[in-house]
Amino acid sequence: MSNINSGILNMNSKSRQLSLVVVSLGMILGGAAAWFLFMFTATDPVVEADINEHFTALSFNKKIEDNIANPQKHLSSKAGVTGPSKNKSLKNKNKKKRVHAVHLPGIERIAPGTFFIDTALFEDAKKNTEKYIGSTKAIVIEKSGKPVGLQLEGITRGSYLHVLGLRNYDILDAVNGHSLSTPQGATAAVAAVIQSTQFRLDLKRGEKHISLYYRLK
């Protein structure tokens, strides 16, 4: 319990309800156990479908890139598609910028905004919150007196949160379709994450609304 109260995020909460939102954020980022949950809420089915479609599309694109990287292996049996000039033309036509994995133990960036997280790392983060969250702060952002999201500050370059695609002044909106602006939504988000092996984090960065995708492996 002490880890949850002091090790997840440093912030000034205006009320008990808002503090629940912050606690939920820590859990979503791998920073707490599920001891306070008394219910289980599934990931929003529309979001679940979007996550599956996102990773499926990446897998399909990777196969295409593999075919391009090894044209002779995959195209030699195709009638009318032979010779180095034809293969070279196909490779140039479909050339894409290759994505390199981030070299931080337990985290692999497979595409912009998309990551694999080692299950063991995720479980360890639940027990050792300070190691992963560090001095990051989450500040409740209000509009007309009501919380609308959580703004992150204090993320350092090369830290776990930075490698996971988060940046200073990002405003977190929702996780797996559950809003972080209310205690009820935040609790539902935590429950969904605990049950799931894949997550979608919706946030606002500047004027842009973006989503980050994560899957345990």
N, C-alpha and C positions, 0 to 999 in steps of 0.2 A: 504494500500500500504506500509506503514511503517513496518507493520509486515512482509511482504514479503521481503523487503530490508534488515531488520536487525534481524528478529526473526527466520528465517528459519535455516540458517547455517552460520557460520563464516568461511570465506575463502578468499583467494587472487585470484581474477579472472584476467586473462590477457587480456580479451577483452569483449566487450558487448555480443558477441555470446556465449562465454563460460559461462558468467553469466546467460544466459538463461537456460543453462543446469542445473546449480545449483538451480535456482528458480524452475525448473521442479522437481528436486529431492525433494525439500521441499514440494511441492504439493503432490507428490506421497506418501510421508510419512505422509500425513495428515496435512500439514503445511500451506496451503494457499487456497484462493478462486479462482474462475475461471474467474476473471474479465478481464484478458488480452487475453483470448482465443477468436479467431474470427472464429474458425472452430471446427468441431467435427470429431474425427477419431475413428473408432471402433477398438476394440481389434482384433489383428491378428486372423483370424478364426482357424488357426492351434493351436495357443496358447489357444484360448477359448475352443477348444475341449479337449486339454490336461488338462486344469484346471478342466473341468467338469468330465473327466475320473478319475482324481486324487481324487476328493472328493467322487465320486461314489464308487470307490474302497475302500476308507476308510470306507464308510458307510456299504458296504458289509462285510468288515472284522470285523467291530464292531458287526454285527449281528452274525457272526460266533463265536466271543468271548463270546457274550451273551449266545449262545447255549451251549458253553463249560462250562460257569459258572453255567448254570442251566440245566444240562443234563436230569434230570428226567422230567422237564417241557416240553422239546422239543423232547425228544426221547422216552418217555413212550408209545407213540402210534405207534412207528415203530416196525414192526414185526421182531423178532429175535434180537432186541437191547434192552435187559433188564438186570437188575441186576447191583449192584454197581461195580463189578469188570470190566464189560464192559465199563461202563461210566467213571470209573477212568482211564482206559487205553486210552480212547479217549481223555480225558482231558490232560493227560500227553503228549500224542503224539502231540497235537496241542497247547501246552502251549507257551505263548508269554509273553514278558515283557510288563506289563501294563503301559500305558502312563497316567501320572497324570496332571491335569489341573494346569496351573500357576496361582497363586493367586494374580493377579493384576487386579483391576477393569476394566472391559470392554474388556479384552483379555483372550482368552482361547486357550492353546496349546493342540491340539487334537492328534497330532502325530509329530515326528521330522520334523521340517521345515514347519509345517502346522498349521494355526491359524484361529480362529474365532475372529472377531473384532466387538464389539458392534457399531451399526450405530450411536448412540448418541455420543459415544466417538470419532468416526471418524469426525462427524460434529463439535464437540467442538474443535478438533485439528485444524480445519481450521481457527478458530477464535483466538485460544490461542497457537500460535506456540511455544513460548519460553518454555511453560510448558512441551511440549512433546519432543522438539528437544534438549533443554538445550545448552550445550557448544559443541555439536558435530560439527566437521568440515568435509567438503567435499572438497577434493583437486582434481583438474583436473589432471589426469594422461595422459601424452603425450608419443607418440612413433613416432619418425621421424618427430617431430613437429606438430603432429596431435593428438587431444584428443581421447583416447580410452576408457575412463570410469572415474568414480568418486571413489576416495578412502576415506573411512570413518576413522576418528580419533576422539578421545575424548569420545567414548561411555563408560559410566560407568555401572558397574554391577548392575542389578536391575532396570535400567532405562527403559523407554518405548521401546526405540529402541533395547536395549539388550533383553528384554522379547519377542520382535517381531522377534528374531532370528538373528539380525545383530551384527557383531563383528568388533572390531578395525582392520583396514587394509583390510577389505573387499573392493573389487573393483566392483562397480555396473555397470552392462553391459546394461541391458534392462528391461523394464517393459511392460508386456502384448505384447511382441514381438517387441516393438519399442525401438531402440537404444538410449542410453543416451549420446552418444559420439558426436552428432551433434545437433544444435539448432532445426532443423526440426524434427529429431527423438524424441528429448526430448519434444517438443511441442505436437507431436502426442501421446506420452506416457501419458502426462498430460491429454489430452482430453479423451483418452481411459479410464483412471482411473476415471475421473469425471463421465463418463457415466455408468461405470460398478459397479457391487457389488462384484466382485471377481478379484483378481490380482495375477500375477506371476512375481516375481522379480528374474531375473537371475544375478548371480554375480560370481566373482572369489575369492576363499579363498585359499591363498597359490597357490598350483598347481592344485587345484580342481575347476571345474565348477559346481556350484550347483544352485538349484532353491528353492525359498521360496514361499509358497502358502498362500493366504489370502482370506477370504470371510466375507463379512459383514452379520450380523444377528441382 
